[in-house]
Amino acid sequence: MLPRLCDCVPCAALASRTNVRILQVTPYFAPAWAYGGPPRVMHTYAVGLARRGHHVDVLTTDVLDERNRASPAEEVMEGVRVRRLPNVSNTLAWRTKKYLPRGLVHRLAREIGSYDVVHVTDSRTFLTAASYLAARARGVPLCLSAHGSLPSSTGLRGAIKRVYDTALVRPMLGHAALLLAQTDHELGLYREFGARPETIRLLPLPLDLQELDAERPRPSLSLRRLAKLDDSARIVLFLGRIHWLKGLDLLIDAMSPLLARDGVVLAVVGRDDGLWDELARRHAGLIASGGIRFVGPLYGADRFGAYEDADVFCLTPRHWEETSVAALEAAACGTALVVSEQADIPGLAASGGGFVVKLAPDAIRAAVLAALERPEMGRLAAAHVRAQHAEEVVLERLEQYLLEVT
């Protein structure tokens, strides 16, 4: 094991000269953007490390979206070899997040010994378990990015998780060479699971500023036009899956006294994961009055246009998803943030760029009102996120962490 690298110039130069063979194992990878932030993050890690001179292979599944599978089975993407194994069921992967790629165990057993480190994402997938067991058998260091997957559940689901955690997750975290945490909360969860403190490192999510700042055609329909809003409307934007865990219902309940008053509108952007019909029934009056506008999903450059049109970006999930990529993108576009503790951005509140609040209606509503009245918050949010989450800043830290364990 290499000694811990410091931040000095000689150590940074050494890191740049050292080639590491990395196998990244993840249920989803580019261009499976419909699966949210993790595929973007893992793509940024893979391509960025390859650009820095490391050999990076990705072993993933063929998920793409609800109806389609990704292809081809193998390709080289920006210097990274990507291999996609076919899932037993694309529907099962989409609806229940159960990824069962054919041939994974055989592929890992045959190849994993040729790598210096294996980087896996999520804590309770078949791919993670298979990678852990194969890496341990061959003595290959394991790195895990939990990406908000560590919290348990209640009821029968929670009981099943506890059994699984005892059998696999706790031993895996105790054995892992490197555990990457987005926030102090996630760092604490690693410790609760019995991970060795010296293996845990804080690593902010990376943000591709080149993609954000690149010259791009304006979308044919802006968020204001899609939502049928004039320039006087003050837009609070929710962008994410419309699912119970994402807490859109909590946000609507908190904001309902504000909506359709003084031009405040909640624009809902995202794919419906089964909750919208219920919300539409419960809040038919607000929808009819124009206080809530449902736009549907937006991807690519269209999502940046939505961030830029919004006055405030708001996300209040029930579960601990840690940092939200969408929230980071919105902030980098100059939009003030209101997020719950479950979607924390370290340092956001101190920077003056937004509020991190408890899941209480009064707290959410007060923060949204304050953000609407402080247009300077967007500029402060952008400055904070661009300094702390810039891709190259994060990649340099990740590279050094990987060098420590290889």
N, C-alpha and C positions, 0 to 999 in steps of 0.2 A: 504493500500500500504506500502510495506517495504521501509525503508530509503535507499537511494542510497548506494550501497556497494563500499568500497574502494578496493585497491589492496593489502591490508595488509594480513598477514597470517591468523589471526583470521576470517576475513570476507570470505576469500577463503575457509576456513574450514567449516564455516557456510553454504556457498553455496553448498558444497559437501554433507552436511547432510540433506538439505531441499529437500523433494520430491515434484515435481510439475507434475500435470496431463496436458499433452500437446496434443492437437489435431493439426496435421499438415494437411492442405488441399492444394493439389497441382495437376495440370493437369497431371503431369508425375512423375513417380518414378521408382526406380530400378526394372527391368533391361532395362528401356527404354532409353538406352544410345544414340540412334539415334537422340533424341531430344536435344542433346547438353549438355551444362554445368549445367543448373538448376536442372535436375534430380540427377546429381552427388552431387551437393551442398546440396540439401534437404535430400538425403540419408545420407550424412555425418552428418548433423545436427541431424537427427532422431536417428541414431545408436549411435552417440557420446553422446547425452543426455541420452539415455537409459543406456549406459555403466556407466554414472555418477550417476545412481540411480533414474532417473526420469521415470515416466510412459508416454510412447509416443505411440500414435496411428496415423496412416496415412490413410487419406481418399483421394483416387485418382481415376483416370480413367484407362481403360484397354488398353491405347495406348502402342504400342511397336515399330513398324516401319511402313513402307508404306503398307505392305500387311498383317501383323500379329497383333493380339491382345495379350496382356499379360495375363497370368494366373498363379495361380488359383485366384478365386474371393476373397479368404481370406487366409492369411498365416502369420506365425510369422517369421520375418527375423531379425536375430541377436538381438533378444529381443524386436523388434518392431512389433506390430500388423498392418499389411497392408491389407486394404480392397479396392478392385478395382471395381468400378461401370462401367457397359458397356456404352460406348459412343453410341449415336444415329447413328453416322457414323464415322468409322475409316478413311475413305478417306477424309472427311471434316476436321477431326482433323489434319491429316498429311499435307494436301495441304493448308489449310487456317487458321490453328491454332484456330479453333472453337471447343471447347470441350463442349459437351452437355451430361453429364452422367445421365442416368436414375436413378431416386430415390434419387437424392442428396438432394433436398429441404426437403423431408420427413425425411431422415436420420438425417440431421442437426437439424431440429425442435425437433426431438425426443431425440437426444443425446447431443447436444452441451452444455447444462447446467451442465453436469457432469464433465466438464473440467475447469482447472484454467486459461488457456490461449489458444487461437487459433492462429496458425501461418500459414499465407497464402502467396503464391508467385504469382507475376505478379499483375498488377493493373487493367486490363480490361478484365478479364475472367468471365464467368458465375459462376465458382466455387468461385472466390474471392467475387463477389457481393452477392451471396447467403450466404457465410460465414459471411460477414460483417453484413448483415441484421439479420441473426439468432443470431450472437453474441451480437449485440446491443439490440435485443429484450430480451435476457436473461441476459444481464449485464455481459457478459464474456469479459475480455480484449482481444483486437485484436492486433496482431503483423503482420507487412507486410514486406516482402522482395521484392522490386520492380524488381530487376534483369534486369535493363535497360529498363523497359517497360513504363516509365513515359513520354518520349518525345512525342510530338504531330506529326501530319502529315500535308501535304498540300492538297489542292484541296478538293474534296468531302469527301474523307476519313478523312481529318483533321476536316472538318465541323461536321461530325458525331461524331468524338471523342470529340469535344468541347461540344456538347450537352450532350453526355454521362458523360463527366467529371463533368459538372455542376450538373447533376442529382445524380450521384453516387460517382465518384472518390473524388471530393473535400470534400463532407460530410464525406466520409470514412476516408480520411487522417486527417481531423479535429477531428474525433472521436477516431482514433486509439490510443492505449496506447503506442505502440512502433513501430518505423519506422526505418528499417535497411538500411543504405546507404553504397555502396561499395567505393565510391569516393566522393571528395568534390563537383564534378559536380552533382552527384545524390542527395547529401545533399541539394544543392541549389535548385534543382527541387522540392523537398519536400516543401521547404519554399515558393517557387512560387505558389504552390498549396494551400497554406494557412495552412499547418500543424503547430502545436504548436512546437516551437523550443525545448522545454524540452522533447519531445517524440522522437527526431531524434538522432540516434547513428550511428557512423561510425563502420563498421564491415568488415574487409577484407574477401575475399573469402577463405574458408579453402582448404588446400591441404593435401591429404592423403600421407604422406611421406613413410609410411610402404608399401603401394602399389608400390610406385616408387622404393623403395630400396629393395624390396623383391627379393629373388632369383627366377629367372624365366628363362625358356628356351628361348634362342635367337629365334626370328622368323625364320621360314624356309627360308623366302626371306627378306633380308634387303631392306631398302629404295633404296640403291644404285643399288641393283640387280633388284628390281621392276622397277626402272626408267632407268635401263640399263646404269649406270654411273660407270666409273672407279674411283679409289681412288684419282685421281688428280682433279676431279670436285669439284668446290666450290658450295655447295648447299644452296640456299635460299628456305625455306620451307613455303608454305601456307597450313594450315590445318584447314578446316572449310567447311561449306556449300557453294556450288558454286551457289551463289544467288547475285542478284544485290546489296542488302543491305550490303553484306560482302565486297564489293569493290575490288574483285579480278581483275576486268578490270582496276581499277585505279592503282593497283600494277603493272600489266603488262605494262600499258602505261608508268609508271615511270621508270620501269626497262629495257624496250626494248633496250635502247642504250647499256646496259651492257651485255645482254644475248648472249650466244654463243661466248663471247669474254673473253679471259683469264680464260676460264674454268668455268664461272659463269652460273649456271643453276637454273631455277625456277621449283621446284617440287611441283605439285598441288595435294594435298591429300584431299579427301572429297567426299560427295555425290553430285550428280548433281541435283540442284533444278531448272533446266530449263534454265541455262545461258550458259552451256558449248558449245552447238552447235554454238551459236552466237560467242563466243570467239574463237572457233576453226576456224570459217570462217574468222574472222577479223585478226587472227594471224597465218594463215596457214604457212607463211614463217618461223616464229620462231619455230613452232612445227616441221616443216620439217628439220630445221637446228639443232634441238636438244636443243634449248634454253629453251623450255618449255616442261616438261614431265608430263603428266597426269597419276596419279597412281590409283585414285579411293579411296573409303573410307577405313580406317584402324581403328580397334577398339582393346581394350584390350592391351596386351603386345606389339602388332604390332605398336601401336601409339608411345609407348616409344622408340621403335627401330628407328622410323622415326625422333623423336626429337634428339636422340643421333647421328644419321648420319648427321644431318643438321649442317651447319656452322652458319646460322642466321635464326631465325623464324620471319616472317613478317606478320602482320595483319593490314589492313587499311579499316575498315568498314565505310560506309557512315552514319549509324545511331549510336546513342549513346548507345552502348551495355554495357558500363562501363567495368569492368575487365573481361578478357577472361580466362576461365579455361584452355584452350589449351595453351595460352601464359604462364600461371603460370607453367604448367607441363613442357613445353619446357625449361623454365628458370631453373627449379629445376633439369633438366637433364643436365645442363651445357651449354645451347645454348644461345647465345646473342639474344637480342630482338630488333626489330624495330616495334613499334605500333603507330597508330595514336591517337590523343587526345580522339577520340571516344571509344578507348579501353585502357584507361589509367591504369597503375599499379602505385599506389601512392609510391613515393620514388624511382622508378626505375632509372630515369635519374641521381638523386643525388648519387645513389649507384655505378654508373659507369657500370652497367650491361646492358645498352641498351639506346635506344632513344625513346622519345615520340614526334612525329612530327605532323605538320599540314598536311591536305590533299592536298598537292601541289606536283606535280611530282618532282621538283628540290629538295625539302626537303626530300622526301622519298628516292630518288636515292642517295643523298649525305649521308644519314644515313646508308643505306645498304652498300655503299662503305666503310664508316668508320668502320662499324661493322666487315666487312670481313677482314679488315686490323688490327683488334685488338683482337686476340684470347683470351686475358685475360678477355674480357668482359663476356664470358660464365661463368667463375668461379665467377665473381662478381655478376652476375645475380642469380646464384644458392644460393650464400650466403644470398643475400637480401630476396629472396622469401622464402627460408627455415626458416629464422628468423621471418618474418612478417606474413606468411600465413600457418605456421605449424598447422595442425588440432587441436591439443590440446590447442595451444595458442588462436585460434579463438573460440573454444568451451568454454573455460573458460570465455571469454568475453561475449559470447552469454548467457551462464548460468546466469551470474550476471545480465545482462540486463533483462532476463525473471523474475528473482527473484524480481527485482525492481517493477514490475507491477502486481505481484500476491499476 
